[in-house]
Amino acid sequence: MSRPRQRQSISAYIKDIKEAYNPDDVPPRFSFRFLVKHSDFGFESLDDSNKIALANTLNKLSQFRWAELRLAPRHGTGYEKIEKDALNFTLPPNIPADRSIIAFRFCGKAPMLGYRSAYGTFYVIAFDSKFIAYKH
C-alpha cells in the first residue's frame, strides 16, 4: 500500500506558484484603475479616433509576451522608460516607488503612460495625445 500524499500548505503552494511564474513569459493585462483625473491626460481627453486607436493598440499588444515587447522598437510595439521627474503632471499616490514609468505608443506616436506590476499588469495612468505630459 502506498503512503498517502502529504498535503502542501496554502502558503507553500502560493510560494511555489510565485517562484515558477515569470511575468516576462505572459502577455500584458491592462488596467485603467489608476488613470489620472486630469483634463489633458485622462480618458476624457481622447477623441473618438484616439479611442479607436487605443482599442486597436491594446489588442495588438496583448498578442505579445512582455519579453517580446521589451525588445521591440519603442515607436512600434515596444516601449520606453520615462523619468518620473520629467512628467508635467502629478502621479497618482498609489504607484509603487520601485516601478518605472513606461510609454507605449497608441495613436501614431502619442504615448499612453503607465507602469508594469510585478505580475505583468500594465496600469495605464495617462494618455498624452497632445504631447505635453513630458518633453518628447
NORRAMO-V136906 format. One record per residue. N is the residue number from 1. RES is the residue in one letter. PHI is phi in degrees with one decimal (NA if undefined). Layout:
n->[N:N]
res->[RES:RES]
phi->[PHI:PHI]
//
This chain:
n->[1:2:3:4:5:6:7:8:9:10:11:12:13:14:15:16:17:18:19:20:21:22:23:24:25:26:27:28:29:30:31:32:33:34:35:36:37:38:39:40:41:42:43:44:45:46:47:48:49:50:51:52:53:54:55:56:57:58:59:60:61:62:63:64:65:66:67:68:69:70:71:72:73:74:75:76:77:78:79:80:81:82:83:84:85:86:87:88:89:90:91:92:93:94:95:96:97:98:99:100:101:102:103:104:105:106:107:108:109:110:111:112:113:114:115:116:117:118:119:120:121:122:123:124:125:126:127:128:129:130:131:132:133:134:135:136]
res->[M:S:R:P:R:Q:R:Q:S:I:S:A:Y:I:K:D:I:K:E:A:Y:N:P:D:D:V:P:P:R:F:S:F:R:F:L:V:K:H:S:D:F:G:F:E:S:L:D:D:S:N:K:I:A:L:A:N:T:L:N:K:L:S:Q:F:R:W:A:E:L:R:L:A:P:R:H:G:T:G:Y:E:K:I:E:K:D:A:L:N:F:T:L:P:P:N:I:P:A:D:R:S:I:I:A:F:R:F:C:G:K:A:P:M:L:G:Y:R:S:A:Y:G:T:F:Y:V:I:A:F:D:S:K:F:I:A:Y:K:H]
phi->[NA:-82.5:-71.6:-66.3:-67.9:-76.5:-78.5:-85.3:-67.3:-61.4:-65.0:-67.7:-62.6:-63.2:-60.2:-61.1:-64.2:-61.3:-69.1:-83.1:-79.9:-121.3:-64.9:-72.1:-93.0:-121.5:-73.1:-68.4:-105.0:-117.4:-134.6:-109.1:-57.6:-108.4:-61.3:-65.1:-100.5:-130.9:-61.2:-90.1:-127.3:-85.4:-61.0:-65.3:-76.2:-88.9:-86.8:-60.8:-67.3:-64.8:-66.7:-65.8:-62.3:-61.4:-60.4:-63.6:-67.4:-60.8:-62.2:-65.4:-63.6:-71.8:-87.4:-114.5:-84.2:-55.6:-60.3:-72.0:-64.8:-63.6:-90.1:-77.1:-62.1:-65.2:-96.9:-112.5:-90.7:-83.3:-142.3:-133.2:-84.8:-120.0:-66.1:-61.9:-76.1:-88.3:-76.9:-98.6:-148.9:-85.0:-71.4:-58.9:-68.7:-90.1:-79.7:-59.8:-61.8:-85.6:-95.6:-84.8:-86.8:-125.9:-126.5:-103.3:-83.3:-122.3:-145.5:65.1:-100.4:-67.3:-92.4:-107.7:-103.0:-176.9:-139.8:-100.3:-77.3:-62.7:-105.6:96.1:-82.2:-98.5:-91.5:-73.9:-113.0:-162.3:-114.3:-119.7:-70.3:-98.5:57.4:-125.5:-72.9:-160.4:-73.8:-91.7]
//
